[in-house]
């Protein structure tokens, strides 16, 4: 989390700086949302898991900042199946995934793009999907792509919290967008302590 926060903060401050000369009202809106996000980060410092409801609330605030930045180019749809909002998820797990989806799905195209976030329970697992249309992650000369800090840290956090009892997969390339799939154990009370 400590590696991700400066990156996000830097991008947001650049957006505010740019907006102040174009649209003071939007700059003020972004500053207010940033304050809410930072407050939440402080309130949940040291907390490994939060409810999916709280995680999606944090994500909505983050998306409000990105919508000011991208305007109508960013379209977002969040779908949750019945009863999953009480499920526990790693704190701040979705924001870096959505940030990657925006960066490689929306930010690369003048027409923008669509981000879809899906949460559903399948038996004793919680499935989380972040999907973006667009070109997807860029492949290197070897045909592989290297994970950035956000994806690498997400993979490491899931391993640390759930061991072998999770899945984390990326589908990308060929102009078919980016899809990140996570499967973690479904539970409603925190079983992971720092």
Secondary structure, 3 states (H helix, E strand, C coil): CHHHHHHHHHHHHHHHHHHHCCCHHHHHHHHHHHHHHHHHHHHCCCCCEEEHHHHHHHHHHHHHHHHHHHHHHEEEEEEECCCHHHCEEECCHHHHHHHHHHHHHHCCCCCCEEEEEEEEEECCEEEEEEEECCCCCCCCCCCCCCCCHHHHHHHHHHHHHHCCCEEEEEEECCCCCEEEEEEEECCCCCCCCC
